[in-house]
C-alpha cells in the first residue's frame, strides 16, 4: 500500500474497506477514512460518491453515515446491477467446479444467477434445482440441463420462491452441490435479512454434499438479522479480488475452506 494517490489497491477493494469502516462506526469523516486507509481525501470523496450511488451509505457534511439495517435488503433488480463484472467472474468460476451428471441447487441470488448464465454457455449436462423463477428461465434454455422447480410463494420484489411447500421439498432432497448466495458474511457468521430466506438456505446447506458460497466483496459486512450457518458448513468460497484478505482469513479460521479468488 502507498500513500495518497499512490494507493495500489483496486477501487473495489478500497471501497469495500471504506464501506466496512463506515458500517462499523455508523459514521465517519473524510479525514478519518483517509487516515485509516492511508489514502488522499480526494480519493475518499470519490469512493463515497460511488458507494452512495450504489445505496450503501449516505453522504453527510464532511463524511458519510451508514444506511444499512439488519433487516434491510435491496430489490433484486438493484442487487443484480451492483458489481456485475465481479459477479460474472464468480459465476463463471463456480460453474467450472461442476461436473457432468451432478445434481446442483441454484440458490436465489444475483451472483448465482450469473452462474446459471455461465452454465448455459458451457453445455454441461446436470440436474438443476432452484427456488428462483428467473434462474429457472435461464437454465430452461440450456438443453443439456434438467430443471426442477419446487413449489412456493414468490417473495415480493424478487423471483424467489419461499414457504412451507419449498421447505417440505428441500427436507427430502439430496444433491451433489449447492451454489449458495448470502446477504452478509461477518467473520465466520453467514446471515440473512429474512427468517423465511434463512430457513430455505439452511435446508439447502443440509441437502448438499458440497456447499459452494458465491460472494463478491460487498457481502463482507456487518451481520444481517439472523444467522444461517457458520463458515464451517461451507466447502468452497468463490469471491473477487476486492475482498479484503483479513475478511477471508476471519472466515477460514479452520484452514479447511477452499478459497477461489477470481
Buried (B, 14 or more C-beta within 10 A) or exposed (E): EEEEEEBEBEEBBBBBBBBBBBBEBEBBBBEBBBEBBEBBBEBBBBBBEBBBEBBBBBBEEEBBBBBBEBEEBBEBEEBBEBBEEBBBBBBBBBBBBBEEEBBBBBBBBBBBBBBBBBBBEBEBBBBBBBBBBBBBEBBBEBEEBBBBBBEBEBBEEBBBBBBEEBBBBBEEBEBBBBBBBBBBBBBBBBBBBBEBBBBBBBBBBBBBEBBBBBBBBBBBBBBBBBBBBBBEBBBBBBBBEBBBEEBBEBBBEEEEBEEBBB
